[in-house]
Amino acid sequence: MIPYGELLGLEIEPGETAPTLVMPFATDVIGRPGFLHGGAIGGLLEVAAIGALKQALEAEGGGRIKPINLTVDYMRGGRDKVTRARGTVTRLGSRVANVEAIAWQDEPDRPIAAARMNYLIVR
Amino acid sequence: MTDSPRFDPRKWFGGRFGGHGGRLGMAFQDCGADWSELALPYAEALVGDPASGVIASGPILALMDVAASIAVWSKLEAFKAHATLDLRIDYLRPARPGQTVIGRAECYRITRSIAFVRGQAHDGDPDDPIAHVAGTFMAVEGYR
């Protein structure tokens, strides 16, 4: 795990197409009292997206990943619960990858936040 | 806006933050009529790429989220509970390892329930930014 992932307290649950990143509720990721910080949720989504992209890239021989941009939609407040996030590679081109990620607490179909990201791939 | 607490970030944060902002090492720098500026000193714990020592993008997102939020309260001259609705960030280039990141955000429009923000982050030279941000916040009980 990268140092920033350690700061967020992340654990990895391996998956067939993409890993699930698990973030416990802790002082280090709190914003206003009782709620997750939006920046921590965004950071979790980015780590999940990169995890999905790395797994997809490894199947094709690997490559370096450079982030271009990120858009996060915040849908619900992050409460005092474990948060999970998983990325989905929607397109893996030769130079650009489009990745989506969602973060949820109770059910994956009730996300607390969703993100879209574009990455430059250097093969 | 007499019903809302007067907003003075120097008193509110005392230059330091708790929770996630504190863990990242964020510090309040300055604010004006519709803007705010925060600092994020370089730290090993923020690194996203151990091979190069470049910090992850998440801490920059968090920095800009907080800077934008304070810009909204600065423009209101009051504190109103609100939540980030969306935040978009363009990563123009990696931050240089060892450099403090400065995040500056501006609130350019507030409606009854939505505040619109934009901002940039740099690592020493404001004319050579590392990231550009646009976002919206929503006040559940309205801004006015």
Contacts between the chains, C-beta under 8 A, distances in Angstrom:
chain1	res1	chain2	res2	distance
A	2	B	47	6.5
A	2	B	48	5.4
A	2	B	49	7.3
A	2	B	50	6.5
A	2	B	56	6.7
A	3	B	44	5.8
A	3	B	45	5.2
A	3	B	46	7.0
A	3	B	47	4.4
A	3	B	48	7.7
A	3	B	50	6.9
A	4	B	45	7.0
A	4	B	46	5.6
A	4	B	47	6.2
A	4	B	48	5.0
A	4	B	55	7.2
A	4	B	56	3.8
A	4	B	58	6.0
A	4	B	59	6.7
A	6	B	45	7.2
A	7	B	23	6.4
A	7	B	24	7.6
A	7	B	45	4.8
A	7	B	46	7.1
A	8	B	58	7.6
A	27	B	19	6.2
A	27	B	23	7.5
A	28	B	19	7.5
A	28	B	20	6.3
A	28	B	23	4.2
A	29	B	19	7.5
A	29	B	20	5.1
A	29	B	23	7.8
A	30	B	18	7.8
A	30	B	19	3.9
A	30	B	20	5.9
A	31	B	19	5.9
A	31	B	20	6.0
A	31	B	21	7.7
A	32	B	81	7.7
A	36	B	20	8.0
A	37	B	19	6.2
A	37	B	20	3.6
A	37	B	21	7.0
A	37	B	62	6.3
A	37	B	65	7.6
A	38	B	62	7.4
A	38	B	65	4.8
A	38	B	83	7.7
A	38	B	84	4.4
A	38	B	87	7.1
A	39	B	20	6.1
A	39	B	21	7.8
A	39	B	24	7.7
A	39	B	58	6.7
A	39	B	59	7.3
A	39	B	61	5.3
A	39	B	62	2.2
A	39	B	63	7.2
A	39	B	65	4.8
A	39	B	66	7.0
A	40	B	20	4.9
A	40	B	58	7.6
A	40	B	62	6.7
A	42	B	58	6.1
A	42	B	61	4.4
A	42	B	62	6.9
A	42	B	65	7.3
A	42	B	87	6.7
A	43	B	56	6.8
A	43	B	57	7.8
A	43	B	58	2.5
A	43	B	59	7.0
A	43	B	61	6.5
A	43	B	62	6.5
A	44	B	58	7.7
A	46	B	56	7.3
A	46	B	57	5.7
A	46	B	58	5.3
A	46	B	61	7.5
A	47	B	56	7.7
A	47	B	58	7.1
A	67	B	57	5.3
A	67	B	91	4.8
A	68	B	90	7.2
A	68	B	91	6.3
A	69	B	88	6.9
A	69	B	89	6.3
A	69	B	90	4.6
A	69	B	91	6.3
A	70	B	57	6.9
A	70	B	61	6.9
A	70	B	88	7.1
A	70	B	89	5.1
A	70	B	91	7.6
A	71	B	86	6.6
A	71	B	87	7.4
A	71	B	88	4.3
A	71	B	89	7.9
A	72	B	61	7.5
A	72	B	84	7.8
A	72	B	86	6.3
A	72	B	87	5.1
A	72	B	88	7.7
A	73	B	85	7.4
A	73	B	86	5.0
A	74	B	83	6.4
A	74	B	84	4.9
A	74	B	85	6.2
A	74	B	86	6.7
A	74	B	87	7.7
A	77	B	83	6.7
